[in-house]
């Protein structure tokens, strides 16, 4: 269990009532990673059924868009986020990208099955939580769409293949 205060400041959870956050906090734990530690891995193929909320530190998210030995990983450090593992959690699949700790990092890890159970038990919470998660994913999609429109000459170095 984690203190409710560690959940209240997360954008995805702001405004939910104290009782709901207390239920959720019972199914959370603090996890820490050292510099360079692989937090989530698409390469390993291992499913981690949890959501991770960044508490402290920085991470690097990388994904290969092209299945080509010459392709470099694309870094999304500039896409601000507090939550990770949401696509894997939603789809029940291994992570879709690599998440690596840049320096020491700390997360609140939410047990995925318990979060799904809470969403089913408290329908109003579940509906709002999924809506917020959908909005977060839509903002990221818009960001990536905008980035893909940048001409090769203007693209940041992380997009060079």
N, C-alpha and C positions, 0 to 999 in steps of 0.2 A: 504494500500500500504506500502511496505517496501523499504528501500534503495536498489538499484541494487547491491551495494557492499556486502550486506548480502547474495546475491545469487552467486556472482562471485567466492567465495572461496569454494563452494561446488563442490566436485569432479564430481558429476553427471551433473553439469551445467557449468563447466569450458570450456572456449573457444567459447561459444556461443556469437553471436554478441550483442552489446549494445542494439540495437532496440528490439530484441527478449526478452532479459532479462527485459527490461523496460515494455514490454507488460505483461510478467509473473509477475513482481513485483506488478502490479496493482491488482492482484488477490491473494495476499499474506497478511498475518497478523502475528504479533508476538504473541505467546502464551507462558505463563509461568506456571510452575507447582511447587508445594511445595514438600518437602521431603515426600516420601511415596505415593504421588498421583498416581492414576492409569490413565495413559495417553491413552492407548488403552486396550481393554478388549475382549478376545475371550469368556469369561464366560458370559458377559452381552448379547452377541448376537446382540448388536447395531452396525450398520454400520456407519462408519465415512468416508465420501467420500473426503479424503484429504491426501496429503503427508506431512510428517513432516521432516524437516531438522534440525538436532541438531545444535544449535548455541553455547550453553554453558551448562555445567553440565554433569552428568552421568545418565545412565538409566540401568535398569536390564530388560532383556527379558527372559521370562520363558514360557515353553510349556510342557504339559504332553503328552508324546508319547503313553502311555498305559492308556486305560480307565479302571483304577483300583483304588479303594479307597486307596490302600496301596502305589500307585506310588507317588513319589515326583516330584515336578516341576524340570525341567532341566533348568539351568541358562546358558545363552549365553553371559555373559558379555565380554568374551574374543573375540567375533566376532566383530571386529571394524566396525562401521557403522556411517554414517551421515544421512541416510534416513530411515524412518520408515513408516509403513502403506502402503507400495508399493504393497504387495500381495493383500490386501483388495481393494486397488484402481484398480489394474489390473483386478481382478476377480469380482468386484462388490459385495463382501461378507463382513460379519463382520471380524474383525481382526483374524488372525490365532494363535495369542499368546498374552500374557499379557506384557504390557510395563509399567514399574513403574519407577517413578523418584527417583533417589538415590541422595538425596540432592536437592537443588533448580535447576531447569533446564529451559532452554529457547529454543524455536523452532521457525522456520519460517514455518507456516502452509500454504500450497498451496491448493487453492480451486480445488477439483478434477474435477468437470464438466468443469470449465474454462480451466484447464490444457489440458483436452481432446480436447476442442474446439480449443485451440491454436495449438495443434499437428495436427489437421485436417486442420486448416487454413494455417499453415506454414509447408508444407509437409517435407521439408528438416530438419527442427527442429524436427518434430514428428518422422521421421525415425531415426535420430541420438539419440534422447532422449530414444526411446523404445529400441534401440540397446544397449545403455549404461545401461539401467535398466536390460535388459536380461543378460548382462555380469556380473553385480553386483549379480544377483540371481544365476548365474552359479558358481561364485566364492564361494558364501555361500554354495551352494550344495556340491561343492568339499570339502570345509572345513568340513561340517557335515559328509560327506562320510569318510573322513580321520579320524575324531574323532570316528566314529562308529567302526573302525578297531582296536582301542586300546583295549587291553585285559583288563578284569575286574580288575586285579591287578594294571594296569597302569592308569586306568581311574581316572579322578579327582572326588572328592567327590560328585560333583553335578550330576554325572551320577549313583550314587548308588540308588537302589530302595528298 
